[in-house]
Amino acid sequence: MIPNRETIERLKENYPEGTRVELISMSDPYAPPKGTQGTVIGIDDIGSLLVQWDNGSSLNVLYGEDMVRIIKPKKTFKLVFQNGNVEKFETYNDAWQYISDMVLNHDLVWVDFYPSENNWDRIRVRKEF
């Protein structure tokens, strides 16, 4: 089954280059094992996902036949200190508790807190003397 142009465009939106995927099923006898992860490097004209699998394979994911799932990147919260040190935290509350402790109990001058990986979401915390 060859998808129409609209479907291919939707695939390109849903699986942009760099998207991480995990193999659920593939009908090829040379398929990577179920659970193998890889990176989408493109979509061809018949809707196949071009994937560079972490195990070195480069078999395409065929539209309507094979199945993958998108791996959501794990969100981290990052603190960048005035001396250049970086600390990462798994939760917002863990990061904020660390900042609060540093402001109250140490000579913290400033820290940039990145609640997401986007630079425009930066919060600057500065201790006044």
KEFIMAR-605235 format. One line per field, with one value per atom (N, C-alpha, C): atom name; residue number from 1; x, y, z; residue in one letter. Coordinates in nm, 2 decimals, decimal comma. Layout:
% KEFIMAR-605235
atom: (CA | ...) $
n: (NUM | ...) $
x: (X | ...) $
y: (Y | ...) $
z: (Z | ...) $
res: (A | ...) $
This chain:
% KEFIMAR-605235
atom: (N | CA | C | N | CA | C | N | CA | C | N | CA | C | N | CA | C | N | CA | C | N | CA | C | N | CA | C | N | CA | C | N | CA | C | N | CA | C | N | CA | C | N | CA | C | N | CA | C | N | CA | C | N | CA | C | N | CA | C | N | CA | C | N | CA | C | N | CA | C | N | CA | C | N | CA | C | N | CA | C | N | CA | C | N | CA | C | N | CA | C | N | CA | C | N | CA | C | N | CA | C | N | CA | C | N | CA | C | N | CA | C | N | CA | C | N | CA | C | N | CA | C | N | CA | C | N | CA | C | N | CA | C | N | CA | C | N | CA | C | N | CA | C | N | CA | C | N | CA | C | N | CA | C | N | CA | C | N | CA | C | N | CA | C | N | CA | C | N | CA | C | N | CA | C | N | CA | C | N | CA | C | N | CA | C | N | CA | C | N | CA | C | N | CA | C | N | CA | C | N | CA | C | N | CA | C | N | CA | C | N | CA | C | N | CA | C | N | CA | C | N | CA | C | N | CA | C | N | CA | C | N | CA | C | N | CA | C | N | CA | C | N | CA | C | N | CA | C | N | CA | C | N | CA | C | N | CA | C | N | CA | C | N | CA | C | N | CA | C | N | CA | C | N | CA | C | N | CA | C | N | CA | C | N | CA | C | N | CA | C | N | CA | C | N | CA | C | N | CA | C | N | CA | C | N | CA | C | N | CA | C | N | CA | C | N | CA | C | N | CA | C | N | CA | C | N | CA | C | N | CA | C | N | CA | C | N | CA | C | N | CA | C | N | CA | C | N | CA | C | N | CA | C | N | CA | C | N | CA | C | N | CA | C | N | CA | C | N | CA | C | N | CA | C | N | CA | C | N | CA | C | N | CA | C | N | CA | C | N | CA | C | N | CA | C | N | CA | C | N | CA | C | N | CA | C | N | CA | C | N | CA | C | N | CA | C | N | CA | C | N | CA | C | N | CA | C | N | CA | C | N | CA | C | N | CA | C | N | CA | C | N | CA | C | N | CA | C | N | CA | C) $
n: (1 | 1 | 1 | 2 | 2 | 2 | 3 | 3 | 3 | 4 | 4 | 4 | 5 | 5 | 5 | 6 | 6 | 6 | 7 | 7 | 7 | 8 | 8 | 8 | 9 | 9 | 9 | 10 | 10 | 10 | 11 | 11 | 11 | 12 | 12 | 12 | 13 | 13 | 13 | 14 | 14 | 14 | 15 | 15 | 15 | 16 | 16 | 16 | 17 | 17 | 17 | 18 | 18 | 18 | 19 | 19 | 19 | 20 | 20 | 20 | 21 | 21 | 21 | 22 | 22 | 22 | 23 | 23 | 23 | 24 | 24 | 24 | 25 | 25 | 25 | 26 | 26 | 26 | 27 | 27 | 27 | 28 | 28 | 28 | 29 | 29 | 29 | 30 | 30 | 30 | 31 | 31 | 31 | 32 | 32 | 32 | 33 | 33 | 33 | 34 | 34 | 34 | 35 | 35 | 35 | 36 | 36 | 36 | 37 | 37 | 37 | 38 | 38 | 38 | 39 | 39 | 39 | 40 | 40 | 40 | 41 | 41 | 41 | 42 | 42 | 42 | 43 | 43 | 43 | 44 | 44 | 44 | 45 | 45 | 45 | 46 | 46 | 46 | 47 | 47 | 47 | 48 | 48 | 48 | 49 | 49 | 49 | 50 | 50 | 50 | 51 | 51 | 51 | 52 | 52 | 52 | 53 | 53 | 53 | 54 | 54 | 54 | 55 | 55 | 55 | 56 | 56 | 56 | 57 | 57 | 57 | 58 | 58 | 58 | 59 | 59 | 59 | 60 | 60 | 60 | 61 | 61 | 61 | 62 | 62 | 62 | 63 | 63 | 63 | 64 | 64 | 64 | 65 | 65 | 65 | 66 | 66 | 66 | 67 | 67 | 67 | 68 | 68 | 68 | 69 | 69 | 69 | 70 | 70 | 70 | 71 | 71 | 71 | 72 | 72 | 72 | 73 | 73 | 73 | 74 | 74 | 74 | 75 | 75 | 75 | 76 | 76 | 76 | 77 | 77 | 77 | 78 | 78 | 78 | 79 | 79 | 79 | 80 | 80 | 80 | 81 | 81 | 81 | 82 | 82 | 82 | 83 | 83 | 83 | 84 | 84 | 84 | 85 | 85 | 85 | 86 | 86 | 86 | 87 | 87 | 87 | 88 | 88 | 88 | 89 | 89 | 89 | 90 | 90 | 90 | 91 | 91 | 91 | 92 | 92 | 92 | 93 | 93 | 93 | 94 | 94 | 94 | 95 | 95 | 95 | 96 | 96 | 96 | 97 | 97 | 97 | 98 | 98 | 98 | 99 | 99 | 99 | 100 | 100 | 100 | 101 | 101 | 101 | 102 | 102 | 102 | 103 | 103 | 103 | 104 | 104 | 104 | 105 | 105 | 105 | 106 | 106 | 106 | 107 | 107 | 107 | 108 | 108 | 108 | 109 | 109 | 109 | 110 | 110 | 110 | 111 | 111 | 111 | 112 | 112 | 112 | 113 | 113 | 113 | 114 | 114 | 114 | 115 | 115 | 115 | 116 | 116 | 116 | 117 | 117 | 117 | 118 | 118 | 118 | 119 | 119 | 119 | 120 | 120 | 120 | 121 | 121 | 121 | 122 | 122 | 122 | 123 | 123 | 123 | 124 | 124 | 124 | 125 | 125 | 125 | 126 | 126 | 126 | 127 | 127 | 127 | 128 | 128 | 128 | 129 | 129 | 129) $
x: (0,08 | 0,00 | 0,09 | 0,08 | 0,16 | 0,07 | 0,12 | 0,04 | 0,04 | -0,07 | -0,07 | 0,02 | 0,03 | 0,12 | 0,09 | -0,04 | -0,08 | -0,03 | -0,04 | 0,00 | 0,15 | 0,23 | 0,37 | 0,41 | 0,34 | 0,37 | 0,34 | 0,24 | 0,20 | 0,31 | 0,36 | 0,47 | 0,59 | 0,62 | 0,74 | 0,73 | 0,60 | 0,58 | 0,59 | 0,54 | 0,54 | 0,68 | 0,76 | 0,89 | 1,00 | 1,02 | 1,12 | 1,26 | 1,36 | 1,49 | 1,54 | 1,60 | 1,65 | 1,56 | 1,44 | 1,34 | 1,39 | 1,39 | 1,43 | 1,31 | 1,33 | 1,22 | 1,27 | 1,17 | 1,19 | 1,11 | 1,17 | 1,11 | 1,01 | 0,88 | 0,78 | 0,77 | 0,76 | 0,76 | 0,80 | 0,87 | 0,91 | 0,90 | 0,85 | 0,82 | 0,94 | 1,05 | 1,17 | 1,25 | 1,30 | 1,37 | 1,50 | 1,55 | 1,68 | 1,66 | 1,54 | 1,50 | 1,58 | 1,61 | 1,67 | 1,58 | 1,63 | 1,54 | 1,44 | 1,32 | 1,22 | 1,28 | 1,25 | 1,30 | 1,42 | 1,48 | 1,60 | 1,56 | 1,65 | 1,62 | 1,71 | 1,66 | 1,73 | 1,69 | 1,75 | 1,73 | 1,68 | 1,56 | 1,51 | 1,60 | 1,64 | 1,72 | 1,65 | 1,52 | 1,44 | 1,32 | 1,24 | 1,12 | 1,13 | 1,11 | 1,13 | 0,99 | 0,99 | 0,87 | 0,75 | 0,78 | 0,67 | 0,63 | 0,68 | 0,64 | 0,72 | 0,83 | 0,91 | 1,00 | 1,01 | 1,10 | 1,24 | 1,33 | 1,47 | 1,53 | 1,57 | 1,62 | 1,76 | 1,85 | 1,98 | 1,97 | 1,96 | 1,94 | 2,07 | 2,05 | 2,17 | 2,26 | 2,21 | 2,29 | 2,36 | 2,35 | 2,42 | 2,34 | 2,22 | 2,13 | 2,07 | 2,03 | 1,97 | 1,84 | 1,78 | 1,66 | 1,55 | 1,47 | 1,37 | 1,25 | 1,17 | 1,04 | 0,93 | 0,87 | 0,78 | 0,64 | 0,59 | 0,46 | 0,35 | 0,26 | 0,15 | 0,19 | 0,32 | 0,36 | 0,44 | 0,54 | 0,62 | 0,57 | 0,61 | 0,57 | 0,68 | 0,68 | 0,78 | 0,70 | 0,76 | 0,70 | 0,81 | 0,76 | 0,85 | 0,90 | 1,03 | 1,08 | 1,09 | 1,01 | 1,01 | 1,14 | 1,21 | 1,33 | 1,29 | 1,38 | 1,36 | 1,39 | 1,30 | 1,32 | 1,41 | 1,50 | 1,59 | 1,58 | 1,62 | 1,62 | 1,77 | 1,82 | 1,96 | 1,99 | 2,09 | 2,14 | 2,28 | 2,30 | 2,44 | 2,49 | 2,60 | 2,65 | 2,75 | 2,77 | 2,86 | 3,00 | 3,05 | 3,18 | 3,18 | 3,06 | 3,05 | 3,01 | 3,00 | 2,95 | 2,81 | 2,77 | 2,63 | 2,58 | 2,46 | 2,40 | 2,27 | 2,23 | 2,11 | 2,02 | 1,89 | 1,79 | 1,68 | 1,61 | 1,50 | 1,37 | 1,36 | 1,23 | 1,25 | 1,15 | 1,16 | 1,18 | 1,10 | 1,11 | 1,25 | 1,32 | 1,45 | 1,55 | 1,53 | 1,62 | 1,59 | 1,47 | 1,43 | 1,48 | 1,46 | 1,51 | 1,66 | 1,73 | 1,88 | 1,91 | 1,84 | 1,87 | 1,84 | 1,72 | 1,69 | 1,79 | 1,84 | 1,94 | 2,07 | 2,11 | 2,23 | 2,21 | 2,10 | 2,08 | 2,08 | 2,02 | 2,01 | 2,14 | 2,21 | 2,32 | 2,46 | 2,47 | 2,60 | 2,62 | 2,74 | 2,77 | 2,74 | 2,62 | 2,57 | 2,55 | 2,62 | 2,60 | 2,49 | 2,49 | 2,39 | 2,39 | 2,27 | 2,26 | 2,16 | 2,18 | 2,08 | 2,01 | 1,88 | 1,79 | 1,72 | 1,74 | 1,67 | 1,56 | 1,44 | 1,33 | 1,30 | 1,35 | 1,34 | 1,47 | 1,48 | 1,60 | 1,60 | 1,50 | 1,49 | 1,56 | 1,65 | 1,72 | 1,62 | 1,51 | 1,42 | 1,34 | 1,35 | 1,29 | 1,38 | 1,48 | 1,58 | 1,53 | 1,56 | 1,53 | 1,66 | 1,69 | 1,81 | 1,78 | 1,86 | 1,84 | 1,97 | 1,95 | 2,06 | 2,04 | 2,15 | 2,15 | 2,19 | 2,11 | 2,15 | 2,22 | 2,32 | 2,40 | 2,36) $
y: (-0,12 | 0,00 | 0,12 | 0,20 | 0,33 | 0,44 | 0,52 | 0,63 | 0,75 | 0,83 | 0,95 | 1,06 | 1,17 | 1,27 | 1,33 | 1,35 | 1,41 | 1,32 | 1,19 | 1,10 | 1,11 | 1,11 | 1,13 | 1,26 | 1,37 | 1,49 | 1,48 | 1,41 | 1,39 | 1,31 | 1,20 | 1,12 | 1,21 | 1,30 | 1,39 | 1,48 | 1,52 | 1,61 | 1,53 | 1,40 | 1,32 | 1,26 | 1,24 | 1,17 | 1,26 | 1,38 | 1,46 | 1,40 | 1,44 | 1,39 | 1,40 | 1,30 | 1,30 | 1,24 | 1,21 | 1,14 | 1,01 | 0,98 | 0,85 | 0,76 | 0,63 | 0,54 | 0,40 | 0,32 | 0,18 | 0,09 | -0,02 | -0,12 | -0,20 | -0,21 | -0,29 | -0,42 | -0,41 | -0,53 | -0,49 | -0,59 | -0,57 | -0,71 | -0,71 | -0,83 | -0,89 | -0,82 | -0,87 | -0,97 | -1,08 | -1,18 | -1,13 | -1,02 | -0,97 | -0,85 | -0,83 | -0,72 | -0,72 | -0,60 | -0,59 | -0,65 | -0,69 | -0,75 | -0,65 | -0,70 | -0,61 | -0,53 | -0,41 | -0,32 | -0,25 | -0,28 | -0,20 | -0,06 | 0,03 | 0,17 | 0,23 | 0,34 | 0,40 | 0,54 | 0,61 | 0,75 | 0,76 | 0,83 | 0,86 | 0,96 | 0,92 | 1,01 | 1,06 | 1,02 | 1,07 | 0,99 | 1,03 | 0,96 | 0,95 | 0,83 | 0,83 | 0,85 | 0,85 | 0,88 | 0,78 | 0,67 | 0,57 | 0,56 | 0,65 | 0,66 | 0,57 | 0,52 | 0,44 | 0,53 | 0,49 | 0,56 | 0,51 | 0,60 | 0,57 | 0,58 | 0,47 | 0,46 | 0,41 | 0,48 | 0,42 | 0,36 | 0,23 | 0,15 | 0,15 | 0,16 | 0,16 | 0,04 | -0,07 | -0,19 | -0,20 | -0,09 | -0,08 | -0,11 | -0,17 | -0,20 | -0,07 | -0,07 | 0,04 | 0,01 | -0,10 | -0,15 | -0,04 | -0,01 | 0,09 | 0,03 | 0,12 | 0,08 | 0,10 | 0,00 | 0,01 | 0,06 | 0,16 | 0,21 | 0,10 | 0,09 | 0,00 | -0,14 | -0,17 | -0,31 | -0,32 | -0,24 | -0,25 | -0,14 | -0,16 | -0,07 | -0,03 | 0,10 | 0,16 | 0,25 | 0,29 | 0,39 | 0,50 | 0,62 | 0,73 | 0,73 | 0,74 | 0,75 | 0,90 | 0,93 | 1,07 | 1,09 | 1,20 | 1,23 | 1,25 | 1,20 | 1,23 | 1,37 | 1,44 | 1,58 | 1,59 | 1,68 | 1,71 | 1,86 | 1,90 | 2,04 | 2,07 | 2,18 | 2,20 | 2,34 | 2,33 | 2,45 | 2,48 | 2,61 | 2,65 | 2,75 | 2,72 | 2,81 | 2,91 | 3,02 | 3,13 | 3,07 | 2,96 | 2,91 | 2,81 | 2,80 | 2,71 | 2,57 | 2,53 | 2,40 | 2,38 | 2,26 | 2,23 | 2,11 | 2,12 | 2,02 | 1,99 | 1,86 | 1,82 | 1,75 | 1,77 | 1,71 | 1,65 | 1,55 | 1,48 | 1,55 | 1,63 | 1,69 | 1,84 | 1,92 | 2,07 | 2,09 | 2,02 | 2,04 | 2,01 | 1,90 | 1,87 | 1,99 | 2,04 | 2,15 | 2,27 | 2,31 | 2,43 | 2,41 | 2,29 | 2,27 | 2,29 | 2,25 | 2,26 | 2,41 | 2,49 | 2,63 | 2,70 | 2,67 | 2,73 | 2,70 | 2,58 | 2,55 | 2,63 | 2,64 | 2,72 | 2,86 | 2,92 | 3,06 | 3,09 | 3,00 | 3,02 | 2,99 | 2,89 | 2,84 | 2,85 | 2,91 | 2,92 | 3,06 | 3,08 | 3,20 | 3,20 | 3,16 | 3,16 | 3,31 | 3,34 | 3,48 | 3,47 | 3,38 | 3,37 | 3,23 | 3,19 | 3,06 | 3,07 | 3,02 | 3,01 | 2,88 | 2,88 | 2,76 | 2,74 | 2,63 | 2,59 | 2,49 | 2,53 | 2,44 | 2,35 | 2,38 | 2,30 | 2,31 | 2,24 | 2,25 | 2,38 | 2,46 | 2,58 | 2,69 | 2,76 | 2,87 | 2,99 | 3,00 | 3,11 | 3,09 | 2,96 | 2,93 | 2,95 | 3,03 | 3,04 | 3,13 | 3,10 | 3,18 | 3,21 | 3,33 | 3,37 | 3,40 | 3,33 | 3,35 | 3,42 | 3,54 | 3,62 | 3,65 | 3,63 | 3,66 | 3,80 | 3,88 | 4,02 | 4,02 | 4,10 | 4,11 | 4,23) $
z: (0,00 | 0,00 | 0,00 | -0,10 | -0,11 | -0,07 | 0,03 | 0,09 | -0,01 | 0,00 | -0,08 | -0,03 | -0,10 | -0,07 | 0,07 | 0,10 | 0,23 | 0,34 | 0,33 | 0,43 | 0,45 | 0,34 | 0,35 | 0,42 | 0,39 | 0,46 | 0,61 | 0,64 | 0,78 | 0,85 | 0,78 | 0,84 | 0,86 | 0,77 | 0,78 | 0,90 | 0,93 | 1,05 | 1,17 | 1,17 | 1,29 | 1,32 | 1,22 | 1,23 | 1,17 | 1,22 | 1,16 | 1,18 | 1,10 | 1,11 | 1,25 | 1,31 | 1,44 | 1,54 | 1,51 | 1,60 | 1,64 | 1,77 | 1,82 | 1,82 | 1,77 | 1,76 | 1,82 | 1,86 | 1,91 | 1,82 | 1,78 | 1,69 | 1,77 | 1,72 | 1,78 | 1,70 | 1,57 | 1,48 | 1,34 | 1,28 | 1,14 | 1,07 | 0,95 | 0,88 | 0,81 | 0,81 | 0,74 | 0,82 | 0,75 | 0,83 | 0,88 | 0,83 | 0,88 | 0,97 | 1,02 | 1,10 | 1,23 | 1,28 | 1,41 | 1,52 | 1,63 | 1,74 | 1,78 | 1,82 | 1,88 | 2,00 | 2,01 | 2,11 | 2,07 | 1,96 | 1,91 | 1,88 | 1,92 | 1,91 | 1,79 | 1,73 | 1,62 | 1,60 | 1,51 | 1,48 | 1,33 | 1,32 | 1,18 | 1,11 | 0,99 | 0,91 | 0,79 | 0,77 | 0,66 | 0,64 | 0,54 | 0,49 | 0,34 | 0,28 | 0,13 | 0,07 | -0,07 | -0,15 | -0,13 | -0,07 | -0,05 | 0,09 | 0,18 | 0,31 | 0,41 | 0,36 | 0,45 | 0,54 | 0,67 | 0,76 | 0,73 | 0,71 | 0,69 | 0,83 | 0,89 | 1,02 | 1,03 | 1,11 | 1,14 | 1,28 | 1,28 | 1,40 | 1,48 | 1,62 | 1,71 | 1,69 | 1,64 | 1,63 | 1,49 | 1,42 | 1,29 | 1,17 | 1,19 | 1,07 | 1,02 | 0,89 | 0,83 | 0,75 | 0,79 | 0,73 | 0,75 | 0,64 | 0,65 | 0,72 | 0,78 | 0,84 | 0,73 | 0,69 | 0,57 | 0,62 | 0,55 | 0,58 | 0,57 | 0,67 | 0,67 | 0,70 | 0,72 | 0,75 | 0,88 | 0,90 | 1,02 | 1,12 | 1,25 | 1,35 | 1,44 | 1,47 | 1,56 | 1,66 | 1,77 | 1,85 | 1,88 | 1,89 | 1,92 | 2,06 | 2,08 | 2,22 | 2,26 | 2,36 | 2,41 | 2,49 | 2,46 | 2,54 | 2,69 | 2,77 | 2,92 | 2,95 | 3,02 | 3,05 | 3,17 | 3,16 | 3,27 | 3,30 | 3,42 | 3,46 | 3,49 | 3,44 | 3,44 | 3,52 | 3,61 | 3,67 | 3,62 | 3,58 | 3,54 | 3,64 | 3,71 | 3,81 | 3,75 | 3,83 | 3,78 | 3,75 | 3,81 | 3,78 | 3,66 | 3,60 | 3,48 | 3,51 | 3,64 | 3,68 | 3,64 | 3,60 | 3,56 | 3,65 | 3,70 | 3,78 | 3,70 | 3,69 | 3,63 | 3,73 | 3,72 | 3,81 | 3,73 | 3,78 | 3,71 | 3,73 | 3,84 | 3,87 | 3,89 | 3,86 | 3,89 | 4,04 | 4,12 | 4,27 | 4,32 | 4,27 | 4,31 | 4,28 | 4,16 | 4,12 | 4,21 | 4,23 | 4,30 | 4,45 | 4,51 | 4,64 | 4,66 | 4,56 | 4,55 | 4,55 | 4,46 | 4,45 | 4,58 | 4,64 | 4,77 | 4,88 | 4,89 | 4,98 | 4,96 | 4,83 | 4,80 | 4,83 | 4,80 | 4,83 | 4,98 | 5,06 | 5,20 | 5,28 | 5,23 | 5,31 | 5,25 | 5,13 | 5,07 | 5,00 | 4,95 | 4,89 | 4,74 | 4,71 | 4,57 | 4,53 | 4,42 | 4,36 | 4,26 | 4,16 | 4,06 | 4,01 | 3,95 | 3,89 | 3,78 | 3,66 | 3,56 | 3,57 | 3,58 | 3,59 | 3,46 | 3,40 | 3,27 | 3,30 | 3,32 | 3,35 | 3,23 | 3,11 | 3,00 | 2,92 | 2,81 | 2,73 | 2,64 | 2,64 | 2,56 | 2,63 | 2,57 | 2,63 | 2,68 | 2,61 | 2,64 | 2,77 | 2,82 | 2,95 | 3,07 | 3,05 | 3,16 | 3,27 | 3,39 | 3,51 | 3,58 | 3,60 | 3,67 | 3,82 | 3,90 | 4,05 | 4,09 | 4,16 | 4,21 | 4,36 | 4,43 | 4,58 | 4,60 | 4,67 | 4,70 | 4,84 | 4,85 | 4,97 | 5,05) $
res: (M | M | M | I | I | I | P | P | P | N | N | N | R | R | R | E | E | E | T | T | T | I | I | I | E | E | E | R | R | R | L | L | L | K | K | K | E | E | E | N | N | N | Y | Y | Y | P | P | P | E | E | E | G | G | G | T | T | T | R | R | R | V | V | V | E | E | E | L | L | L | I | I | I | S | S | S | M | M | M | S | S | S | D | D | D | P | P | P | Y | Y | Y | A | A | A | P | P | P | P | P | P | K | K | K | G | G | G | T | T | T | Q | Q | Q | G | G | G | T | T | T | V | V | V | I | I | I | G | G | G | I | I | I | D | D | D | D | D | D | I | I | I | G | G | G | S | S | S | L | L | L | L | L | L | V | V | V | Q | Q | Q | W | W | W | D | D | D | N | N | N | G | G | G | S | S | S | S | S | S | L | L | L | N | N | N | V | V | V | L | L | L | Y | Y | Y | G | G | G | E | E | E | D | D | D | M | M | M | V | V | V | R | R | R | I | I | I | I | I | I | K | K | K | P | P | P | K | K | K | K | K | K | T | T | T | F | F | F | K | K | K | L | L | L | V | V | V | F | F | F | Q | Q | Q | N | N | N | G | G | G | N | N | N | V | V | V | E | E | E | K | K | K | F | F | F | E | E | E | T | T | T | Y | Y | Y | N | N | N | D | D | D | A | A | A | W | W | W | Q | Q | Q | Y | Y | Y | I | I | I | S | S | S | D | D | D | M | M | M | V | V | V | L | L | L | N | N | N | H | H | H | D | D | D | L | L | L | V | V | V | W | W | W | V | V | V | D | D | D | F | F | F | Y | Y | Y | P | P | P | S | S | S | E | E | E | N | N | N | N | N | N | W | W | W | D | D | D | R | R | R | I | I | I | R | R | R | V | V | V | R | R | R | K | K | K | E | E | E | F | F | F) $
